[in-house]
Every structure is written in structure tokens, then in C-alpha cells.
Amino acid sequence: MTRVAAVDCGTNSIRLLVADADPATGELVELDRRMTIVRLGQGVDRTGRLAPEALERTFAACREYASVIKEHGAERIRFVATSASRDAENRDEFVRGVVDILGVEPEVITGDQEAEFSFTGATSELKGRDDLPRPRLVVDIGGGSTEFVVGDDHVRAARSVDIGCVRMTERHLVHGGEVTDPPTEEQIAAMRADIEAALDLAERTVPLREARTLVGLAGSVTTVSAIAQELPEYDSERIHHSRVTRERVREITHALLHSTHAERAAIPAMHPGRVDVIGAGALVLLAIMERTGAEEVVVSEHDILDGIAFSVAGTPA
């Protein structure tokens, strides 16, 4: 077992996992897992640049994480940056800030690499589960992009497309600088058409309809599960490996897209940073379930972070 720290910096959130990991056995003992909403991708789809205030929010979270990593004595750190920093003209500024704080350079990985880490993290503990037949489709709905990966024990095909919950919200649900409250039917239809076009693109590479089990990752999916279970607060143990039917996802998506900011904020398990983007994220999940014919989604709290941890634990010192 190697003590490692994995950081995943996405478009909407930055997350940390400190764990003892053994990639040979698939064993991972979690010591600390936390998430901070930083909205690094604020405005990137429109401006092509990381906003100064978004960078400062991200650097503040990095400083907190540096203290946690030091406290646990992690031997190795790997910092992976995803969609927002791939797209930004000023990503060098982001890289310099992370190196100054954490002492490691963020790896701006490709969407396909992102998908492979997600698959490893989500499926390592599913080996031998006869109730979750293979092949499995792992779907990671992020802020800027969504990763699709199909595999048995190993990846067979993967693709990343730009339909994350933040990107869809900013592209379709913002009018006059504010998120429409609630969205219009025209806005929802335009967003759905955009999602369907991206699914067409993903399906050129990934045989989405061949999967026998759909595994959903990241905050949009876990929040939908929390809502489906009517949890009084966010509860990782009850969310992890829960199952939500397609019909329930449809009901929740309709309710989220036809509610006001205040109504969404009042949902007990809702993180404040997801209030404005959860409707778009839920719609992405619903469109995927309808496209693949999946009757249910198996929700996983283990995702790209776990895959990153296994990867760094397996790297020679």
C-alpha cells in the first residue's frame, strides 16, 4: 500500500482524495476525501480565458488541500486538470499557481485519459458482481464535459464530449448575464438538441447501446440520487451504489428544470454550488439513459479521483 494524494480539478469543482492504495489488488483505504465548488470554468466557454476570481477561488482550495496532504504524510501527489484548463488561453497562469502551492505541476489530461481514470475508479470494486453485467458504460458528467467509457474489466472505447452541466447552463440557460429562473421551454429544447448532437458524436466512438450496466459518476448524478432517495442531507454511504430508475430520473429532471432557484436551493441534499447547474446535469443524465435504453443508473461515489490514486500508487518512486 502506498499513501497517495489525488487532486481532480474540473470546471465546477476541485476535489482531493488522500488514500492508501494498492493497484495490484484494487484495494483503496480512504483517509480524506473532500470537494470544493470553485467554478474554475466560469465564463470559459464565452471568453476562452480563466477569470481572475475563479483562479483565486481555486488557489484558495489548493492551499487548504496542501495542509491536508502534509498532515496525512502522502508520499506522492498527482494533480489532474480537466476540461476548463484544457480550453483556456491563460492556462499557464493556472499551472504556475498550482506549482507554487502544491509543488507539483497539474497535468492537463485529454478527455480520453479522463475517461480511463473514471472507468478504473468506478469499476475496480465491481469485479465479480454478477448483478451488474458487463459490458459496463461509465458516464462521468462533469462541469465542462462528459466522459463515456465502455469496458469489461478493461476499457474498450472512450470518448469525451463538451456537454458538462456548467457549459450547458452557460450556453443555453443564461439570459442577460443571469440564469433564467426557471428556464423557458425554448431554452430547454435548445439544450436538449445540443446534448443529442453530442451523444451522436460520442456514439461514433463508443458503442453506447451495447452496455448492459450504466454506472453514473460525479455531482450531477449523485445529487439526483440524493433527491430520488429524499435524503435529509447529502449521505455518501447511502448514495454510493444506489440505483435510480429512468422514470425517476425523468421526474426529477422535469421538476428541476421547472423550478426556481429558491426551490432548488431548498432541497436538503443540494450543494449551494450546484443549484444553478443541476437541471442541465440531470438532463444530460436523462438523455443518456434514453439513448442507451438503460432502465436504471448505478450511482458511484468512486470515480476519477480513485483512478488517479491508483495510477500514482502504481508509478515507481
N, C-alpha and C positions, 0 to 999 in steps of 0.2 A: 504494500500500500504506500502510495506517495501522497503527501499533503500538497494540494494544489489550490490555486485561486483562478477562477474563470470569470471574466467580465464580458458581458454582451451589451454593446452599446448600439441601440437601434434608433429608429426615427422618433418614437414616442417615449421610450423608457431606457434606463440603464440598469443592469442587474448584475449582482455579484453572487457567486457560489464559492464557498471555501469548503473543501471536502477531502477525505482520504479516498483515493481511487485506485482500483486495480483493473486496467483494461482487459487483462487476460481472462478474468473471471466475470467481468461485468458488475463487480461489486463496487458500490459507492456509498460511503458513510458521510452524510451531510453534517457539516459543523455550523455553517451560517449561510442563509440564503435570503437576499433582500432585493427590493426593487424600488427605484425612484423614478417618478414621472418627470422628465426634463424637457420633453418636446424639442429635441435637438433638430428635428426636421422642420421646425416652424418656418413656413414660407419658402422652403427649398424648391418645391415644385414650381413656384411662381418666379422666384428671383435667381435660383441657381446658386445661392450662397447660404452659408450658415450664419444666422443672425447673432450679433454680439451677445444679446441677453440669453440666447439659447446656449451659446458656448459657456457663458459664466455659470448657468444652472448646471451644466454637465460637469464642469470643472469642480464645482462645489461638492457634487456627489462623489467625484473621484477622490477628493480629499478625505471624505468620510470613509470611503472604501479602503483607502491606503491605511488608515488607522486599524480597521478591522483585520486586514491582511497581516499587518505587523503583529497584532495581538495574538492571532492564531498561529503565527510562525510558518506560513505557507512556504514551501521550498521553491516552487515555480509559479509564475503568473503568465497567463495568456489573455490578452485583451483583443477581442474581435469587434470590429465596427462594421455595421451593415448598411442598409440602403441609403440613409441620408448622407453619410460621409462619402459614399461612392459617387453621389450626384453633385457634390458641392465644389465650386471653383476654389474656395478658400480652405480646402481640407488640410493644407499644410499647417495652418494656424491651430487646428484641432489636434493634429499629430504632436506638434511641439508642446502644447499644453498638457497632454496626457503623459508624455515622456518626462516632463518636469515634475509631475505629481507622483506618478507610479513607477517611473524608471523603466518602463517597457514601451515599445512602440506599438500603437494599435495596428492590427492587421486589417486592412480594408479588403475583406474577402469578397469573392464573387458570389452571385446568387446560388450557383450550383454548389459551391463549398458550404454555404449557409444551409442548404437543403440536406447535405450529407451529415453535417453535425446534428441537425434537428432529428434526422432519422435514427442515428446512433443513440442519441439521448433518450428518445421516446420509446425505442423498441428493445434496448438491451435487457430490460427486466421482463419482457414479454415472451422470452424464449420458452417453448413448451406449453404455452397457453392454447389448448385445443379449442377454447370457446372464442378465440379471436383468430379465425382462419386467415391464412396467407393466400395471395399476396396482400400486403397492407399498404394503404395510402396514408402517408403522414402529411398533414397540411398545417403549416405554420403561418398564421395570419398576423403579420406584423403591422407596424405603423406605415411604412412606405411600400412594402412589397409582401407578397405571399409566396411561400415556397411549397412546391408539390414534389413529393418523392415516393416512388413505388418500389417495394422490395420484399424479399422473403426474409432471410437473415442478413442479407447484404443489399445494397442499393442496386436497383436495375435501371432506373431512369429518374432524372430530376430536372426541374425547371423552376425558375423564379420569374414572376411577372409583377408589374407595378400596380397592384390593387390593394395596398395596405389601407387600414382604417383611417389614418390621418390624411393620406394622399387623396382618398375618395371623398372625405369630408371637405377638404380644402378645394378640391376640383369641382365638386357638384353641390355642396350644401351651404356654401358661403355666399352671401349677397351683401354688398355694401360694407365689406370688412367684418361682418358678423355672421355666425352660424344661424341659418333660418330656424325659427322656433315656433312650431315644428316645420320640417321640410314640406315643400309642395309636392303634389303628385308628379308634376313635370320634372322636378329635381330628382325624385326617387327613380323615375323611369329612365332618365339620362344616366344615372349612376348604375342602374341595373344593366343597361346596354353596354356600358364601359366594362363592367365585370364580365359579362357574357363574352365580349370580344377577347378579353384577356384569357378566359377559360379556353376559347378556341385556340389561342396561341399555345397555352400550356399543353393542350391535348395533342398538338403536333409532335411533342417530345415524350410526354408521359401518358401511358395507357390508363387514363383515369377510371374508365368503366370496368377494367379488369379486376380492380381491387375488391376483396371480399370483406375487409375491415377498414373503416375510416377512423384514423386517430387525429384528433384536433389539438393544436398547441396554441399557447400564448394567451394574452389577456382578454381578447375579444371572446374566445371560446370558453375560457374558464369563467368569465363573468356571465355568459349565457347559462352555463351550468349552475352557477350560484343562484341566478334568477329562477331557473327551472325548479330548483330544489327549495325555493323560498327561504334561503338561509338568512338568519337574523344578522349575520356578519360573514365576511369572507373567511372560509374554513378550508385550507388546503387539503386536509386529510379527507374531507367529505367530497371535495371536488375531484381529487386525483382518482382516475379510473371510473368516474361516474359515467353514465350513459344518458344521452338526451336524444329523444326521437325527432325525426324530421318534422313531424306535425307540431311538436312543442317548440322547435326552433322557429317554425313559421309563425306561430302565435306570438312568440317573444319579439321577433323581428318586426312584425306589424305594430305591436304595441310601442316599441322603442322609436320607430320612425314616425309615429303619430302622437308622440308625447312632447311635452315642453321640457326645457332644461331643468326647471324646478321639479317636475315629476320624475325625471330620470335621476336627478341628484338625490331624491328621497328614497330610492331603492337601497335597502340596508347594506347590501354587499358591494355597492358601486364605489369604485375608487374615484375620487374627485377628478383625477386627470383623464378619466375615460368618459365622463358624462357627455361630452360633445361628439365623441367619435365612435361610441359603442353601436349606434344604429347602423353606421356604414360597415363596421366589423361583423355585426350579426348578419347583414345582408350578404356579405361575401360568403360566410359560412352556409347560409341557406342556399345560395346559388350553386355552391359546390355540391351540397347534398342532393339537390335536384338534378344536377348534371350527371353525377355518378350513380344515382339511384340508391344511395345509402339510406337505409331505414333508420339508422342511428349513428351518432358520433360518440366514440370513446374519448373522453377528455383526459389529457395527461398534463400533470404539473412538471413532468420531466421533459426537457426539450433541448434546445441548442446549448444552454449552459452546461448540461450534463455531458453532451457530446464534446464540448470544448474541454471540460475537465478530463475526460478520458483521453483526449488527444494529447494534452500536455503531460499527463501521467505516463503516457507511453513513449514520450520523447526521451532519448538518452540524455543524462545530465551532462 
